[in-house]
């Protein structure tokens, strides 16, 4: 698998020279297998540039949404494969007891918020509500599970070729926890991340910021490292950067994190354009 980061920002796009290193697009991640099968994780503004690379390389693409907050779907209407006739596009996302996934997506993909309705797209579109458990998509096995974040939200574990990627972009593993996190089976998202090769995990806040935002559904840098440790992840990428954290701030925070916590695995802040080979 090759894992490419096309958007790393949380909450709000922050383009500009002060975010050029780590990126200003909201979250979008490409997972590509050797046979060119493609999964796209979330549909923030980063999905626009990602989508340009897909037509002509494959006839099917699967978009896996963690949840439907605006920063995770605001690029969906600009995803090029949706406008390619006969392109097979599958959109997966968490179920809701109140309304179907297609209906909820249709609120955004319709006037006055967007000029093109979901039902009018020329591609061959299928919308799936993800179950808890494994789903086979081409060469990938995808495991989805509900995680701690406001509204129906899932994390994903993707395996192929004996390697595993865990994607938890919006995740508050320490909600209600005053001391250390419990072992992985007792912590939100723990089973998805157990012994994973690459963990892409929410790290939106510093400890001081988190004190004022408990229950907002996000993690601190230190809790992300702690979560990676208890799940025995082999590499951690801190993700979903706060709009107020420019390049200088993120570099400083990551340097302080490594010096303070001395993590047992490689830790980095996600950068737009970065590619990992698993």
C-alpha positions as CSV (number, residue, x, y, z in Angstrom):
1,X,0.0,0.0,0.0
2,X,1.0,3.6,-0.7
3,X,-0.6,6.2,1.6
4,X,-0.5,9.8,0.4
5,X,-1.6,12.8,2.5
6,X,-3.6,15.3,0.3
7,X,-5.1,17.3,3.2
8,X,-4.0,17.4,6.8
9,X,-5.8,20.4,8.4
10,X,-8.8,20.2,10.7
11,X,-11.9,22.3,11.2
12,X,-11.2,25.0,8.5
13,X,-9.0,25.3,5.4
14,X,-6.0,27.6,6.2
15,X,-4.2,28.3,2.9
16,X,-1.3,30.7,2.9
17,X,2.5,31.0,3.2
18,X,2.4,30.4,6.9
19,X,1.0,26.9,6.4
20,X,2.9,25.9,3.2
21,X,5.0,23.2,4.9
22,X,2.3,21.2,6.6
23,X,-0.6,22.2,4.3
24,X,-3.8,24.2,4.6
25,X,-6.3,21.8,3.0
26,X,-8.7,19.9,5.2
27,X,-8.4,16.2,5.5
28,X,-8.1,13.8,2.6
29,X,-5.9,10.7,2.3
30,X,-5.2,8.4,-0.6
31,X,-4.6,4.6,-0.2
32,X,-3.5,2.9,-3.3
33,X,-2.6,-0.8,-3.9
34,X,-0.2,-2.3,-6.4
35,X,-3.0,-3.0,-8.8
36,X,-4.1,0.7,-8.7
37,X,-7.2,0.0,-6.5
38,X,-7.9,3.3,-4.7
39,X,-9.4,4.2,-1.4
40,X,-9.9,7.8,-0.4
41,X,-10.2,8.6,3.3
42,X,-12.5,11.6,3.9
43,X,-13.4,14.4,1.5
44,X,-12.0,17.6,2.8
45,X,-10.7,20.2,0.4
46,X,-7.6,18.1,-0.2
47,X,-9.8,15.7,-2.2
48,X,-9.9,18.2,-5.1
49,X,-6.3,17.7,-6.1
50,X,-6.4,14.0,-5.3
51,X,-9.3,13.5,-7.6
52,X,-7.5,14.9,-10.6
53,X,-5.0,11.9,-10.4
54,X,-7.7,9.2,-10.5
55,X,-9.5,9.3,-13.9
56,X,-7.5,7.2,-16.4
57,X,-5.8,5.0,-13.7
58,X,-8.8,3.0,-12.5
59,X,-12.5,2.6,-13.2
60,X,-13.5,2.4,-9.5
61,X,-12.8,4.5,-6.4
62,X,-14.1,4.1,-2.9
63,X,-14.5,7.1,-0.6
64,X,-14.6,6.3,3.1
65,X,-16.0,9.1,5.3
66,X,-15.2,9.1,9.0
67,X,-18.2,11.4,9.6
68,X,-20.1,14.2,8.1
69,X,-18.7,17.4,9.8
70,X,-18.2,20.0,7.1
71,X,-14.3,19.8,7.1
72,X,-14.6,16.2,6.1
73,X,-17.0,16.5,3.2
74,X,-16.6,20.1,1.9
75,X,-14.4,18.9,-1.0
76,X,-16.7,16.1,-2.1
77,X,-18.5,18.2,-4.8
78,X,-15.2,19.0,-6.4
79,X,-14.0,15.3,-6.6
80,X,-13.4,14.7,-10.4
81,X,-14.4,11.0,-10.5
82,X,-18.0,12.0,-9.6
83,X,-18.3,13.7,-13.0
84,X,-16.9,10.9,-15.2
85,X,-19.6,8.9,-16.9
86,X,-19.3,5.2,-16.2
87,X,-16.8,5.8,-13.3
88,X,-17.8,3.5,-10.5
89,X,-17.8,5.6,-7.2
90,X,-18.7,4.1,-3.9
91,X,-19.1,6.4,-0.9
92,X,-19.0,4.8,2.6
93,X,-19.9,6.4,5.9
94,X,-21.4,5.9,9.3
95,X,-25.1,5.2,9.8
96,X,-27.5,7.4,11.7
97,X,-30.7,6.3,13.4
98,X,-32.4,9.4,12.1
99,X,-31.6,9.6,8.4
100,X,-29.8,7.6,5.7
101,X,-26.3,8.4,4.6
102,X,-27.5,9.3,1.1
103,X,-30.1,11.7,2.5
104,X,-27.6,13.4,4.8
105,X,-25.0,13.8,2.0
106,X,-27.8,15.2,-0.2
107,X,-28.2,18.1,2.2
108,X,-24.8,19.4,1.1
109,X,-25.0,18.2,-2.5
110,X,-28.0,20.3,-3.3
111,X,-29.0,24.0,-3.6
112,X,-28.5,26.4,-2.0
113,X,-25.2,24.9,-0.7
114,X,-24.1,23.3,-3.9
115,X,-25.4,23.6,-7.5
116,X,-25.3,19.9,-8.4
117,X,-27.5,17.4,-6.7
118,X,-26.2,14.0,-5.7
119,X,-28.8,12.3,-7.8
120,X,-27.7,14.2,-11.0
121,X,-24.1,13.1,-10.9
122,X,-23.1,11.2,-14.2
123,X,-20.9,8.6,-12.4
124,X,-22.2,5.2,-11.3
125,X,-22.7,6.1,-7.6
126,X,-23.4,3.7,-4.8
127,X,-23.7,4.9,-1.1
128,X,-23.0,2.4,1.7
129,X,-23.5,2.7,5.4
130,X,-20.5,1.0,7.0
131,X,-21.1,-1.9,9.3
132,X,-19.0,-2.6,12.4
133,X,-16.6,-5.3,11.2
134,X,-14.7,-6.3,8.1
135,X,-15.6,-5.4,4.5
136,X,-13.6,-6.5,1.5
137,X,-13.0,-3.8,-1.2
138,X,-10.8,-5.2,-3.9
139,X,-7.4,-6.1,-2.4
140,X,-8.2,-4.2,0.9
141,X,-9.9,-5.4,4.0
142,X,-11.6,-2.5,5.7
143,X,-12.6,-2.7,9.4
144,X,-14.8,0.2,10.7
145,X,-15.7,0.9,14.3
146,X,-17.5,3.7,16.1
147,X,-15.1,6.0,18.0
148,X,-15.4,8.9,20.4
149,X,-16.4,12.1,18.6
150,X,-19.6,14.1,18.5
151,X,-22.2,12.6,16.1
152,X,-21.9,9.2,14.3
153,X,-18.1,8.8,13.7
154,X,-16.1,5.8,12.7
155,X,-12.4,5.1,12.4
156,X,-10.9,2.7,9.9
157,X,-8.3,0.0,9.8
158,X,-7.2,-1.0,6.3
159,X,-5.1,-4.0,5.6
160,X,-3.5,-5.3,2.4
161,X,-0.4,-7.4,1.7
162,X,0.0,-8.2,5.3
163,X,0.3,-4.5,6.3
164,X,-2.1,-2.3,8.3
165,X,-3.1,1.4,8.3
166,X,-5.3,2.9,11.0
167,X,-7.1,6.2,10.4
168,X,-8.5,8.1,13.4
169,X,-8.6,11.7,12.3
170,X,-11.2,13.0,14.8
171,X,-10.9,11.1,18.0
172,X,-11.0,11.9,21.7
173,X,-9.5,8.8,23.4
174,X,-9.1,10.5,26.8
175,X,-12.8,11.7,27.3
176,X,-13.6,11.0,30.9
177,X,-10.1,9.8,31.7
178,X,-8.0,11.6,34.3
179,X,-5.1,9.3,34.4
180,X,-3.4,7.0,31.9
181,X,-5.4,5.5,29.0
182,X,-6.5,2.0,29.6
183,X,-5.1,-0.8,27.5
184,X,-6.1,-0.8,23.9
185,X,-9.2,-3.1,24.2
186,X,-10.7,-0.6,26.7
187,X,-10.0,2.6,24.9
188,X,-12.0,4.0,22.0
189,X,-10.4,3.0,18.7
190,X,-8.0,0.6,20.4
191,X,-9.0,-2.5,18.5
192,X,-8.5,-0.6,15.2
193,X,-5.0,0.5,16.0
194,X,-3.6,-2.7,17.7
195,X,-0.2,-3.5,16.2
196,X,-0.8,-1.3,13.2
197,X,2.0,-0.3,10.9
198,X,0.9,3.3,10.4
199,X,-1.4,5.2,12.7
200,X,-2.8,8.5,11.4
201,X,-4.3,10.1,14.6
202,X,-5.9,13.3,15.7
203,X,-3.5,15.7,17.4
204,X,-5.4,18.9,17.2
205,X,-4.7,20.4,20.6
206,X,-2.0,21.1,23.1
207,X,-2.7,20.1,26.7
208,X,-3.6,23.7,27.6
209,X,-6.0,24.0,24.7
210,X,-7.6,20.7,25.5
211,X,-8.5,21.8,29.0
212,X,-10.9,24.3,27.5
213,X,-12.2,21.9,24.8
214,X,-13.0,18.7,26.7
215,X,-15.8,16.9,24.9
216,X,-15.1,18.5,21.5
217,X,-14.0,15.2,20.1
218,X,-10.3,15.8,19.6
219,X,-6.9,14.6,21.0
220,X,-3.8,16.3,22.3
221,X,-0.3,15.6,21.0
222,X,0.6,13.7,24.2
223,X,-2.5,11.6,24.2
224,X,-1.9,10.6,20.6
225,X,1.6,9.3,21.6
226,X,0.1,7.6,24.6
227,X,-2.6,6.0,22.4
228,X,0.1,4.8,19.9
229,X,2.1,3.3,22.7
230,X,-0.7,1.3,24.3
231,X,-1.8,0.0,20.8
232,X,1.8,-0.8,19.8
233,X,1.6,1.2,16.6
234,X,4.9,1.1,14.6
235,X,4.6,4.7,13.3
236,X,2.5,7.7,14.4
237,X,1.5,10.6,12.2
238,X,-0.2,13.4,14.1
239,X,-3.0,14.8,12.0
240,X,-6.0,17.2,11.8
241,X,-3.9,20.2,12.6
242,X,-5.6,23.1,14.3
243,X,-6.3,26.1,12.1
244,X,-4.3,28.3,14.5
245,X,-1.2,26.1,14.4
246,X,1.0,27.5,11.6
247,X,4.2,25.8,10.3
248,X,6.4,27.4,13.0
249,X,4.0,26.4,15.7
250,X,3.6,22.8,14.5
251,X,7.4,22.3,14.2
252,X,7.9,23.7,17.7
253,X,5.2,21.6,19.2
254,X,6.5,18.4,17.5
255,X,10.0,19.1,18.7
256,X,8.8,19.6,22.2
257,X,6.7,16.5,22.1
258,X,9.6,14.3,21.0
259,X,11.9,15.8,23.7
260,X,9.3,15.4,26.4
261,X,7.8,12.0,25.6
262,X,10.7,10.2,23.9
263,X,8.3,8.0,21.9
264,X,9.2,4.4,21.2
265,X,8.0,4.7,17.6
266,X,8.7,7.3,14.9
267,X,6.4,10.3,15.3
268,X,5.8,13.2,12.9
269,X,3.3,15.8,12.0
270,X,1.4,15.0,8.8
271,X,2.5,17.1,5.8
272,X,0.5,17.6,2.6
273,X,2.2,15.7,-0.2
274,X,3.8,13.1,2.1
275,X,3.7,9.5,1.0
276,X,4.2,6.4,3.1
277,X,4.9,2.9,1.6
278,X,3.7,0.0,3.7
